Amino acid sequence: MKQILLTPAAGKRLIGMAIAVHPHLLSSLENGIVAIVAGTTNGYVAEEILRLTGNLEGFSRDAFFRGITMPPSRPVDDTGRLAGHNFPGDVIIVKGDWQKGKTLSDVAGEMKSGDLILKGANSVNINTGTAAVLVGHPQGGTIIEAMKAVAGRRTRLIIPVGLEKRVSCSLEEISRKINSPGASGLRMISFQGEIVTELEAISLLSGATASLFAGGGVCGAEGSVWIAVEGGKEKEEKIKNIVNSIKNEPPFLL
């Protein structure tokens, strides 16, 4: 067994690398539509996928989000948006070709089984396989658009989300409370799909199994996770080498 430490930024990079080798992604890239919904974790996912398809030029993670969580010193508006933010669109790839400037709403109506939506989350319960997103838009935001395709036409949904967003409560129950009449602030929608945290990323990239056993830190290690990796010497060394290549991933800054 090997132990690895991942900062949130390194975890996002690891998840992006893993999504880029996901077998369902490769099939959808070749034959259908891949929609990468804007978000900070999905910015890393988009970089890895666009690098894979040879379309990375022109993409930047800097503005690849809608709502965002910032420290109190940098407030956002009531919908979670940052003042002066120039949204570039989601990353929509049709048969390997990046359709620059398009958003999920432009293609959701035509997506079908065999296509793929990659949608991040603000909460994840790794024990129940449930995720949730915070909603600032009065009509429900991108999760509503995504679920039209997922529930209506069986479009595949993968949820890249870091372990820093793990919770232990029932996301369905807390969503009901947050969305109750008379409550204030952001809303929340719980949903299910194929969740890919750092744990699943390790398995996708190396075949090893991974277990979370500690977390936290200071001086830049805030939000970090300690993960135990098992799978024999070859698999353990493979993921250790990958982690060593990304361990100094810089934090996301604006």
Secondary structure, 3 states (H helix, E strand, C coil): CEEEEECHHHHHHHHHHHHCCCHHHHHHHHHCEEEECCCHHHHHHHHHHHHHHCCCCCCCCCCCCCCCCCCCCCCCCCCCCCCCCCCCCCEEEECCEECCCCCHHHHHHHCCCCCEEECCCCEEECCCCEEEEEECCCCCCHHHHHHHHHHHHCCEEEEECCHHHECCCCHHHHHHHHCCCCCCCCEEEEECCEEECHHHHHHHHHCCEEEEEEECCCCCCCCCEEEEEECCHHHHHHHHHHHHHHCCCCCCCC
